[in-house]
Amino acid sequence: MATIRDVAKRAGVSVATVSRALNDKGYVHEDTRKLIHDAIQQLNYRPNEVARSLYNKKSRLIGLLLPDIRNPFFPELARGVEDEIQAHDFRLMIGNADEKPEKESEYVHTFKQNHVTGIISATSNKDISFYDELSFPVVFLDRTTDQHPSVYADGVDGGKMAVRELVRRGSKRITLLRGPVELKTAQDRFKGAIDEICTLNVEFNVMNTSSFAFEDAEESARELFERYPDTDGIIASNDIVAAAILHEALRTGKGIPEDLQIIGFDDIPLSKLLYPSLSTIRQPAYEMGREAAGLLIKMIQGKAVEQKNIKLPVTFIERQTTRKDGNNG
């Protein structure tokens, strides 16, 4: 891998001259700049972004905070963010907060130390006060807040859509799993489902869940079938929870989708690999990531941002945990 010394030797100049040209500090003659540029291209030299940021007190780095990197939904978000920022010659630093406020705060501090130019946060911590004191822009992803711009999917419509699809396919005793109360996106899904189901002639139950993690989802699945053994339709708070419910349902001998229909939320890659494959409400995770990155870059560049809260549509993905439309038997 080429170093700054290699570039200086190829261009026939000092390391200090290359440094001035790279960091735009001090005078460098145009002819010399061209020699340095040609050397960089020939050697495929890539400056150390962290070192440059420490020197300049600015960088091409963007920080991305995820709540739980084990959840396959979040790498999809991250890929969208990464592809968009790389198209604008920025680089990404990722932190996994593990749904722990203290770890999130530590990562924000680390990002500041590395002089990131902005942060995209998809974390679930309801205390976001430490973001308000930052000197660079912040965009929230898959989360909503009044204080900062955000990109999220239409959870309210997703909740309504899930109810309509279950009822249309014959479910009459539905259980709604309510996601973590501190997450507005989870509560939007629940609100949409409640608003829709209250207009229909079906029985329903509500079960609260405090986490999206698989370990907690397994416990919730066992509790659900103990409390509501005759439920014939379940709307899960996300695909991880839906996978745990599907596993427990099959373990107890329920026929899917004949006895029980299940709809998840997110459409993570795992959903189509389950057997039977999971019907779900798709959030456009990759597109959400790109939108958030594009929004942040506009703010970094000082461009006018007309739409600070971007809501993307969701869609129903029909697979094998729901009956065919119109088959109410």
Steps between C-alpha positions, in 0.01 A plus 500: 500500500642836395591759762532878492878453479455292183290778349763762588779288348303437178412871463853614589388722787513496879252321724405841643408625151277196440337557838430867419344401168284227650377713788483826303724668757748758368617579149576228248572591137250365246771309311603334825138418582472325163814294568358397838159420351659284229711317760193432712316355200794286391555360849128471581576684825218541755558754780437390857168671574542487878847653483376773266209575731732538799718738298220707349241470780265393221460189290304306241379264771136436593398309812219242491350368824300176495302359796574129446712385210382140554157597364524447121286809438776738606779380267254569215464858627878528533560379144270770365680765705843378392420488128363855502782660698769326295340642187573842652856409607422465871603209722304318770570423867250258659414461866280227649321642805353164613186691608705643791483880554847515657655318203319733259637802686853356488477452124378855448805616699727279285350645184566851631861413578545384141345823371214345305306746288161354597320211667217271390337333799262203486515433874204438727600709802221747583742746665658681208604816684872446438440536125368852552841627612690384191651754262434288189174374347313188614240298308287233667433182303208264565423733791311826526567810707388861497852630560683351201425397139399137458432226247252227584240266351123547524435281803141614547408387149700180555297413809172560317620298202591200717155493662320526166704216352436264793126572512464471123660157524262381770653565844235579764695486830806717453783574743695825455851511641582852610868591466715697747302798633801734474522455122265726309539289187384189689208692647405632155462140380290419803284810462430419136405143588272605788330771297427253221395200710254707703301563180467128426287221640777286647620408847846619593750499786801719568827374643781737597862422419799699626767400248565397141778258602454132409560374855215714632287409199524128586363567846223720360401227253460241776299745710276590205383143439447441872282810531321484163504137383209546258643800314491444124688808383808680634653831402854505637689815591783405261633202301726377780200473731297340220773237446491409869119471487518283189753272669284462811182447297657216302645349818151481651352341188307792352439494126636804316308670345196269538464540878704816551605787277804716583613834362835656592642846442823607322560230232850410613684251272430219748125532439506327162734226626276387786277198445228577445622834368373805687233739371599847616469875463807617312688805617732623220810480723762557229311795354452646849876486556572679173240768570645567847853525363391732220318722749802518729740582215278788392514636854879458517536688173275779625234441235135582560299204626135535402375175655656425840281202588483241223238224526533207259215264406473138615366200307349162586716203398288186466674174580399173667392604851178651363228336291434595144282809471133405500555155653309539826460133573 
